[in-house]
Amino acid sequence: MLEAAGVVVDSLPPNVDEDALKDGLRAEGVTARNLADALAEAKAVRLSRRIGSALVLGGDQVLALEDGTMLDKPANQDDAKVHLRQMSGKKHKLFSAAVIADQGAPIWRHIDIATLDMRSLSDDFIDDYVDTEWDNIRHCVGCYEIEGRGAQLFSDIKGSHFTIMGLPLLHLLDYLRARGVMPS
């Protein structure tokens, strides 16, 4: 997404144990918004400490159902089908967080929210969709790519498509222009 927007980036693994961090934060009762923010910050800060004086972007996305239940990426196709059945005919929110760190300290952050109304999905549709799209959705927290066939799942969307795709891109680009990293 960043490269498509004209941002020169290097992609490096932050080496953060996301599962352990999620488990600890959830045990503390953290909200979906704050969980996305904490995960993004952990990634940015951890990598920034390793590489020194460069802007490091960390990002994360958390999906919350109307009752506050947070869904993780599906473990397998059966898990994806369960997730889609849970979301079918209901609204959910995606919290997309981005944090920039420099020399091991966070210097900018933005958390954006998108609300998605999923239409009622038949079991046959869910089975066909997951079986056909599995390679595309296996790493997607909501079991969909909004830029592809996943658009068929929704009756209404409020929020940025970039947020749904996993990054509050427009806010990030504004910050990079303000910092002089990108031309304005």
ZIZIRA-V645410 format. One record per helix or strand. SS is the DSSP state (H for helix, E for strand). FROM is the first residue (numbers start at 1). TO is the last residue. If there is no record, write none. Layout:
SS_FROM_TO ; SS_FROM_TO
This chain:
H_18_27 ; H_32_51 ; E_56_65 ; E_70_71 ; H_77_87 ; E_91_102 ; E_105_118 ; H_123_137 ; H_149_153 ; E_154_158 ; H_161_165 ; H_169_178
